Amino acid sequence: MIETKHIDELKNIVGNENVYNDKAHLIAYSYDATRTRYEPDAVVFPKNEEDVSKVLKYCNENKIIITPRGAGSGFTGGALPANGGIILALEKYMNKILEIDMQNLVAVVQPGVINKDLQRAVEEVGLFYPPDPASEEYSTIGGNVGENAGGMRAAKYGITKDYVMAMRAVLANGDIIRAGKRTIKDVAGYNTTGILIASEGTLAVTTEITLKLIPKPRFTKAYMGIFPSVENAMNAVFKSLSAGANPVAMEFLDSLVVKALKEKLGVDLPENAGALLIGDVDGNVEEEVTFQLNTLKKSFEENGASSFVVANDSKERDKLWYARRNASQSITIYGSKKLNEDISVPRSKLPQALKEIYTIGEKYGFKVPCFGHSGDGNIHVNVMVDGSNPQELEDGHKAIEEIFKLVVDMGGTLSGEHGIGLSKAPFMEIAFNEKELNLFRSIKKAFDPNGILNPGKMGL
């Protein structure tokens, strides 16, 4: 527990109205999307970068743990105060779009800006911010940067790291640093921006982010490929891209997900579909969109697709995307708890990876519905268990560990977009050797010698 004198001093720094240690606030800031709960000792709402600096300086001097937090929408416990201390909540005040620079195509934002709010703001002036995590309606840009969030458009446009040009951040001792520049090219010094991205609040607290924007494409159309099997669909993914297709998204639903969508939500989907690929193509001229659709259609059919559907209008497009956007909630028909992991493998390994993942599920007697961003090799694997059965939970975690070992052996990774946080920290030794982990620890030590910033995350 934090001593009363420290609570009083934090109130002196940011104001009485911005420090809370009542039960309601402690509970409200104790959980994220993992549904795991750890209560902090206090919640602090900094008004600006200066407040952040002063709070960190004081906490560093007094060895008080700090967990930075945005919307708390993460799936790996990255914003959970697992070791107590204070939650530094950035969403209340530090949530402004500071600038949209039309000449240089950049936006400057505070970390508490909601992803979708930024997208809407830049699209109003004809620009485009592509990263679109599923949580875009409520997740913050600061959280997206901290976890290097992905999304459905990553197949063509990349992920958060591909759009972060510069940052302002506060180190554990209160020092304010700038990382990166508002320039396309910058090779002066170490890539500090790259180090801070995906660091999950373990190295510094981000206070300002400069993001690259692009012109908004004029035309978009949605498509769906229907396949007899997962193997056919997964072969179509990498072979289509090799053939010259460049879709905005290429999302995957397996037969278990299709069945769940039909049974639970009544979604009108093809009978007996072994797998679906759903996505968008875009371009600035209609001929470009047509070329992309024709390339996909030809490649899909060459890889066994029984049908290729193109949405003719926004209503039909929304209907196609409804299935993908509701995949996660539908699969609860297979178990009361899902152990959801966002593994990523090289795209050519997708057929083998899915085959062996299903085999692991069969070994333990679990349904393992899979869906996700196949266009960039990122699949959401859901081991479905009875959450009230301790043995099933134990076996489920064993299955997850086997899946992690499988994807790493294939040249893949533990996480494509959710990050490591607390939930995947025990598996870091699968993906990294001791020398690599020691390097991570050395970087952590250089930024945060006293270990006050979000300790325990990523196993650090």
For each residue, the residues with C-beta under 8 A, 3 or more apart:
1: 41 84
2: 6 7 21 41 42 64 84 85 86
3: 6 7
4: 7 8
5: 8 9
6: 2 3 9 10 58 62 64
7: 2 3 4 10 11 19 21 42
8: 4 5 11 12
9: 5 6 12 13 58
10: 6 7 13 14 19 42 44 55 58 86
11: 7 8 14 15 16 18 19
12: 8 9
13: 9 10 51 54 55 58
14: 10 11 18 19 44 45 46 47 51 54 55
15: 11 18 19 47
16: 11 19
17:
18: 11 14 15 44 45 46 47
19: 7 10 11 14 15 16 42 43 44 45
20: 25 26 42 43
21: 2 7 25 26 41 42 43
22: 25 26
23: 26 27
24: 27 28
25: 20 21 22 28 29 43
26: 20 21 22 23 29 30 39 40 41 42 43
27: 23 24 30 37 39
28: 24 25 43
29: 25 26 40 43 69 72 81 87 89
30: 26 27 37 38 39 40 80 81
31: 34 35 36 37 38 72 80
32: 35 36 72 73 74 75 77 78 79 80
33: 72 73 74 75 135
34: 31 74 75 76 77 80 421 422 423
35: 31 32
36: 31 32 77 80 422 423
37: 27 30 31 80
38: 30 31 80 81 82 84
39: 26 27 30 81 84
40: 26 29 30 43 67 81 84 85 86 87
41: 1 2 21 26 81 84 85 86
42: 2 7 10 19 20 21 26 86 87
43: 19 20 21 25 26 28 29 40 86 87 89
44: 10 14 18 19 55 86 87 88 89
45: 14 18 19 89 92 93
46: 14 18 51 52 55 88 90 93 94
47: 14 15 18 51 93 94
48: 51 52 93 94 207
49: 52 53 94 168 170 176 207 208
50: 53 54
51: 13 14 46 47 48 54 55
52: 46 48 49 55 56 88 170 205 207
53: 49 50 56 57 170 174 175 176
54: 13 14 50 51 57 58 174
55: 10 13 14 44 46 51 52 58 59 66 86 88
56: 52 53 59 60 66 170 171 172 173 174 205 452
57: 53 54 60 61 173 174
58: 6 9 10 13 54 55 61 62 64 174
59: 55 56 62 63 64 65 66 85 86 452
60: 56 57 63 172 173 174 450 452
61: 57 58
62: 6 58 59
63: 59 60 450 452
64: 2 6 58 59 85 86 452
65: 59 81 83 84 85 86 452 454 455
66: 55 56 59 85 86 88 172 205 452 453 454
67: 40 79 80 81 85 86 87 88 201 454
68: 79 88 90 142 146 201 205 206 453 454
69: 29 72 79 87 88 89 90 91
70: 73 79 90 91 111 112 139 140 142 143 146
71: 91 114 135 138 139 140 143
72: 29 31 32 33 69 79
73: 32 33 70 135 138 139 143
74: 32 33 34 77 78 79 143 147 418 419 421
75: 32 33 34 340 342 418 421 423
76: 34 147 415 418 419 420 421 422 423 424
77: 32 34 36 74 80 82 421 422 423 457
78: 32 74 146 147 200 201 419 420 421 422 454 457
79: 32 67 68 69 70 72 74 87 143 201
80: 30 31 32 34 36 37 38 67 77 421 422
81: 29 30 38 39 40 41 65 67 84 85 86 87
82: 38 77 422 456
83: 65 455 456
84: 1 2 38 39 40 41 65 81
85: 2 40 41 59 64 65 66 67 81 452
86: 2 10 40 41 42 43 44 55 59 64 65 66 67 81
87: 29 40 42 43 44 67 69 79 81
88: 44 46 52 55 66 67 68 69 205
89: 29 43 44 45 69 92
90: 46 68 69 70 93 94 95 110 111 112 140 142 205
91: 69 70 71 94 95 112 140
92: 45 89 95 112
93: 45 46 47 48 90 112
94: 46 47 48 49 90 91 110 111 112 142 207
95: 90 91 92 110 112 113 114 140
96: 109 110 112 113
97: 100 107 108 109 110 113 117 118 121
98: 108 109 110 208
99: 106 107 108
100: 97 107 121 122 125 127 213
101: 104 105 106 107 108 182
102: 105 125 127
103:
104: 101 182
105: 101 102 127 212 213 214 215
106: 99 101 165 182 210 211 212 213
107: 97 99 100 101 118 121 122 129 210 211 213
108: 97 98 99 101 208 209 210 211
109: 96 97 98 113 118 141 208 209 211
110: 90 94 95 96 97 98 113 142 207 208 209
111: 70 90 94 140 141 142 143 145 206 207 208 209
112: 70 90 91 92 93 94 95 96 140 141 142
113: 95 96 97 109 110 117 118 140 141 142
114: 71 95 117 118 136 137 138 139 140 141
115: 118 119 131 132 133 135 136 137 139 140 141 144
116: 119 120 136 137 138
117: 97 113 114 120 121
118: 97 107 109 113 114 115 121 122 129 141 211
119: 115 116 122 123 128 129 132 136
120: 116 117 123 124
121: 97 100 107 117 118 124 125
122: 100 107 118 119 125 127 128 129 213 216
123: 119 120 126 127 128 216
124: 120 121
125: 100 102 121 122
126: 123 215 216
127: 100 102 105 122 123 213 214 215 216
128: 119 122 123 213 214 215 216 217
129: 107 118 119 122 163 211 213
130: 151 153 156 157 158 163 214
131: 115 144 149 150 151 153 154 157 158 159 160 162 163
132: 115 119 136 151 152 153
133: 115 136 139 144 149 150 151 417
134: 151 152 325 328
135: 33 71 73 115 138 139 149
136: 114 115 116 119 132 133 139 151
137: 114 115 116
138: 71 73 114 116 135
139: 70 71 73 114 115 133 135 136 143 144 149
140: 70 71 90 91 95 111 112 113 114 115 143 144
141: 109 111 112 113 114 115 118 144 145 209 211
142: 68 70 90 94 110 111 112 113 145 146 206 209
143: 70 71 73 74 79 111 139 140 146 147 149
144: 115 131 133 139 140 141 147 148 149 160
145: 111 141 142 148 149 160 164 167 196 197 198 206 209
146: 68 70 78 142 143 197 198 199 200 201 206 419
147: 74 76 78 143 144 160 198 200 417 418 419
148: 144 145 159 160 161 197 198 417 419
149: 131 133 135 139 143 144 145 159 160 417
150: 131 133 154 159 160 373 376 378 416 417
151: 130 131 132 133 134 136 154 159 373 417
152: 132 134 155 248 249 251 279 324 373
153: 130 131 132 156 157 248 249 280
154: 131 150 151 157 158 159 249 373 375 376 378 417
155: 152 247 248 249 250 279 373 375 376
156: 130 153 246 247 248 249 282 375
157: 130 131 153 154 162 214 248
158: 130 131 154 161 162 163
159: 131 148 149 150 151 154 162 417
160: 131 144 145 147 148 149 150 163 164 197
161: 148 158 164 194 197 198
162: 131 157 158 159 212
163: 129 130 131 158 160 211 212 213
164: 145 160 161 167 180 193 197 209 210 211 212
165: 106 180 181 182 183 193 210 211 212
166: 178 179 180 181 182 193 209 210
167: 145 164 178 179 180 193 196 206 208 209 210
168: 49 176 177 178 179 206 207 208 209
169: 176 177 179 196 204 205 206 207
170: 49 52 53 56 174 175 176 177 204 205 207
171: 56 174 175 176 177 203 204 447 448
172: 56 60 66 204 447 448 449 450 452 453
173: 56 57 60 449
174: 53 54 56 57 58 60 170 171
175: 53 170 171
176: 49 53 168 169 170 171 207
177: 168 169 170 171 192 204
178: 166 167 168
179: 166 167 168 169 192 193 195 196
180: 164 165 166 167 186 192 193 210
181: 165 166 186
182: 101 104 106 165 166 210
183: 165 186
184:
185:
186: 180 181 183
187:
188:
189: 192
190: 195
191: 194 195
192: 177 179 180 189 195 196
193: 164 165 166 167 179 180 196 197
194: 161 191 197
195: 179 190 191 192 199 203 443
196: 145 167 169 179 192 193 199 203 204 206
197: 145 146 148 160 161 164 193 194
198: 145 146 147 148 161 419
199: 146 195 196 202 203 204
200: 78 146 147 419 420 421 454 457 458
201: 67 68 78 79 146 204 205 453 454 457
202: 199 444 447 448 453 454 455 457 458 460
203: 171 195 196 199 443 444 447 448 453
204: 169 170 171 172 177 196 199 201 447 448 453
205: 52 56 66 68 88 90 169 170 201 453
206: 68 111 142 145 146 167 168 169 196 209
207: 48 49 52 94 110 111 168 169 170 176
208: 49 98 108 109 110 111 167 168
209: 108 109 110 111 141 142 145 164 166 167 168 206
210: 106 107 108 164 165 166 167 180 182
211: 106 107 108 109 118 129 141 163 164 165
212: 105 106 162 163 164 165
213: 100 105 106 107 122 127 128 129 163
214: 105 127 128 130 157
215: 105 126 127 128 284
216: 122 123 126 127 128
217: 128 220 282 283 284
218: 283 284 285
219: 282 283 284 285 286 288 289
220: 217 248 280 281 282 289 317
221: 280 281 282 289 293 310 311 317
222: 278 279 280 310 311 316 317 320 321
223: 247 278 279 280 281 293 296 297 308 309 310 311 320
224: 276 277 278 308 309 311 320
225: 233 236 276 277 278 296 300 305 307 308 309
226: 270 273 276 305 306 307 308 309
227: 230 232 233 236 273 274 275 276 277 300 303 304 305 306
228: 232 273 274 304 306
229: 232 233 274 275 304
230: 227 233 234 254 255 274 275 351 354 355 358 370
231: 234 235 351 354 355
232: 227 228 229 235 236 274 275 303 304 305
233: 225 227 229 230 236 237 252 274 275 276 277 303 374
234: 230 231 237 238 252 275 350 351 354 374
235: 231 232 238 239 303 304 351
236: 225 227 232 233 239 240 277 299 300 303 304 305
237: 233 234 240 241 250 252 277 347 350 374 375
238: 234 235 241 242 347 348 350
239: 235 236 242 243 299 302 303
240: 236 237 243 245 247 250 295 296 299 300 303
241: 237 238 245 246 347 375
242: 238 239
243: 239 240 295 298 299
244: 295
245: 240 241 292 295 296 299
246: 156 241 281 292
247: 155 156 223 240 250 279 280 281 292 296 375
248: 152 153 155 156 157 220 279 280 281 282
249: 152 153 154 155 156 278 279 280 373 375
250: 155 237 240 247 277 278 279 373 374 375
251: 152 277 278 279 324 371 372 373 374 375
252: 233 234 237 275 276 277 278 370 371 372 373 374 379
253: 257 258 261 275 276 278 323 324 327 371
254: 230 257 258 274 275 354 369 370 371
255: 230 258 259 273 274 275
256: 259 260 331 334 367 368 369 370
257: 253 254 260 261 327 330 331 369 370 371
258: 253 254 255 261 262 269 270 273 275 276 323
259: 255 256 262 263
260: 256 257 263 264 265 327 330 331 332 333 334 369
261: 253 257 258 264 265 267 269 323 326 327 330
262: 258 259 265 266 267 268 269
263: 259 260 333
264: 260 261 329 330 332 333
265: 260 261 262 326 329 330
266: 262
267: 261 262 322 323 326 330
268: 262 319
269: 258 261 262 273 276 323
270: 226 258 273 276 307
271:
272:
273: 226 227 228 255 258 269 270 276
274: 227 228 229 230 232 233 254 255
275: 227 229 230 232 233 234 252 253 254 255 258
276: 224 225 226 227 233 252 253 258 269 270 273 323
277: 224 225 227 233 236 237 250 251 252 300 374
278: 222 223 224 225 249 250 251 252 253 320 321 323 324
279: 152 155 222 223 247 248 249 250 251 375
280: 153 220 221 222 223 247 248 249 317
281: 220 221 223 246 247 248 289 292 293 296
282: 156 217 219 220 221 248 289
283: 217 218 219 286 287 288 289 292
284: 215 217 218 219 288
285: 218 219 288 289
286: 219 283 289 290
287: 283 290 291
288: 219 283 284 285 291 292
289: 219 220 221 281 282 283 285 286 292 293
290: 286 287 293 294
291: 287 288 294 295
292: 245 246 247 281 283 288 289 295 296
293: 221 223 281 289 290 296 297 310
294: 290 291 297 298
295: 240 243 244 245 291 292 298 299
296: 223 225 240 245 247 281 292 293 299 300 308
297: 223 293 294 300 301 308
298: 243 294 295 301 302
299: 236 239 240 243 245 295 296 302 303
300: 225 227 236 240 277 296 297 303 305 308
301: 297 298 304 305 308
302: 239 298 299
303: 227 232 233 235 236 239 240 299 300
304: 227 228 229 232 235 236 301
305: 225 226 227 232 236 300 301 308
306: 226 227 228
307: 225 226 270
308: 223 224 225 226 296 297 300 301 305
309: 223 224 225 226 320
310: 221 222 223 293
311: 221 222 223 224 314 316 317 319 320
312: 316
313: 316 317
314: 311 317 318
315: 318 319
316: 222 311 312 313 319 320
317: 220 221 222 280 311 313 314 320 321
318: 314 315 321 322
319: 268 311 315 316 322 323
320: 222 223 224 278 309 311 316 317 323 324
321: 222 278 317 318 324 325
322: 267 318 319 325 326
323: 253 258 261 267 269 276 278 319 320 326 327
324: 152 251 253 278 320 321 327 371
325: 134 321 322
326: 261 265 267 322 323 329 330
327: 253 257 260 261 323 324 330 331 369 371
328: 134 331 340 371 380 382
329: 264 265 326 332
330: 257 260 261 264 265 267 326 327 333
331: 256 257 260 327 328 334 338 369 382 384
332: 260 264 329 335 336 338
333: 260 263 264 330
334: 256 260 331 367 369 384
335: 332 338 366 367 384 385 386 387
336: 332 385 386 387 388
337: 384 385 386 387 393 396
338: 331 332 335 382 383 384 385
339: 382 383 384 385 396 397 399 400
340: 75 328 380 381 382
341: 380 381 383 400 403 404 414 415 424
342: 75 372 378 379 380 381 415 416 417 418
343: 353 378 379 381 403 404 407 412 413 414 415 416
344: 376 377 378 379 407 412 413 415 416
345: 349 350 353 377 379 407 410 411 412 413
346: 349 377 410 411 412
347: 237 238 241 350 374 375 376 377
348: 238
349: 345 346 352 353 377 410 411 412
350: 234 237 238 345 347 353 354 374 377 379
351: 230 231 234 235 354 355
352: 349 355 356 410
353: 343 345 349 350 356 357 379 406 407 410 412
354: 230 231 234 254 350 351 357 358 370 379
355: 230 231 351 352 358 359
356: 352 353 359 360 406
357: 353 354 360 361 368 370 381 403 406
358: 230 354 355 361 362 368
359: 355 356 362 363
360: 356 357 363 364 368 399 402 403 406
361: 357 358 364 365 366 367 368 383 399
362: 358 359 365
363: 359 360 399
364: 360 361 383 395 396 398 399
365: 361 362 395
366: 335 361 383 384 385 392 395 396 399
367: 256 334 335 361 384
368: 256 357 358 360 361 381 382 383 384 399
369: 254 256 257 260 327 331 334 382 384
370: 230 252 254 256 257 354 357 379 380 381 382
371: 251 252 253 254 257 324 327 328 379 380
372: 251 252 342 378 379 380
373: 150 151 152 154 155 249 250 251 252 376 377 378 379 416 417
374: 233 234 237 250 251 252 277 347 350 377 378 379
375: 154 155 156 237 241 247 249 250 251 279 347
376: 150 154 155 344 347 373 416
377: 344 345 346 347 349 350 373 374 412 416
378: 150 154 342 343 344 372 373 374 416 417
379: 252 342 343 344 345 350 353 354 370 371 372 373 374 416
380: 328 340 341 342 370 371 372
381: 340 341 342 343 357 368 370 403
382: 328 331 338 339 340 368 369 370
383: 338 339 341 361 364 366 368 396 399 400 403
384: 331 334 335 337 338 339 366 367 368 369
385: 335 336 337 338 339 366 389 392 393 395 396
386: 335 336 337 389 392
387: 335 336 337 393
388: 336
389: 385 386 392 393
390: 393 394
391: 394 395
392: 366 385 386 389 395 396
393: 337 385 387 389 390 396 397
394: 390 391 397 398
395: 364 365 366 385 391 392 398 399
396: 337 339 364 366 383 385 392 393 399 400
397: 339 393 394 400 401
398: 364 394 395 401 402
399: 339 360 361 363 364 366 368 383 395 396 402 403
400: 339 341 383 396 397 403 404
401: 397 398 404 405 427 430
402: 360 398 399 405 406
403: 341 343 357 360 381 383 399 400 406 407
404: 341 343 400 401 407 408 414 427 430 431
405: 401 402 408 409 430
406: 353 356 357 360 402 403 409 410
407: 343 344 345 353 403 404 410 412 413 414
408: 404 405 411 412 413 414 430 431
409: 405 406
410: 345 346 349 352 353 406 407
411: 345 346 349 408
412: 343 344 345 346 349 353 377 407 408
413: 343 344 345 407 408 416 431
414: 341 343 404 407 408 420 424 427 428 430 431
415: 76 341 342 343 344 418 419 420 424
416: 150 342 343 344 373 376 377 378 379 413
417: 133 147 148 149 150 151 154 159 342 373 378
418: 74 75 76 147 342 415 421
419: 74 76 78 146 147 148 198 200 415 424 458
420: 76 78 200 414 415 423 424 425 428 457 458 459
421: 34 74 75 76 77 78 80 200 418 424 425 457 458
422: 34 36 76 77 78 80 82 425 456 457
423: 34 36 75 76 77 420
424: 76 341 414 415 419 420 421 427 428
425: 420 421 422 428 456 457 458 459
426: 459
427: 401 404 414 424 430 431
428: 414 420 424 425 431 432 437 458 459
429: 432 434 437 459
430: 401 404 405 408 414 427
431: 404 408 413 414 427 428
432: 428 429 436 437 440
433: 436 437
434: 429 437 438
435: 438 439
436: 432 433 439 440
437: 428 429 432 433 434 440 441 459
438: 434 435 441 442
439: 435 436 442 443
440: 432 436 437 443 444 458 460
441: 437 438 444 445 460
442: 438 439 445 446
443: 195 203 439 440 446 447
444: 202 203 440 441 447 448 451 460
445: 441 442 448 449
446: 442 443 449
447: 171 172 202 203 204 443 444 453
448: 171 172 202 203 204 444 445 451 452 453
449: 172 173 445 446
450: 60 63 172
451: 444 448 455
452: 56 59 60 63 64 65 66 85 172 448 455
453: 66 68 172 201 202 203 204 205 447 448
454: 65 66 67 68 78 200 201 202 457
455: 65 83 202 451 452 460
456: 82 83 422 425 459 460
457: 77 78 200 201 202 420 421 422 425 454 460
458: 200 202 419 420 421 425 428 440
459: 420 425 426 428 429 437 456
460: 202 440 441 444 455 456 457
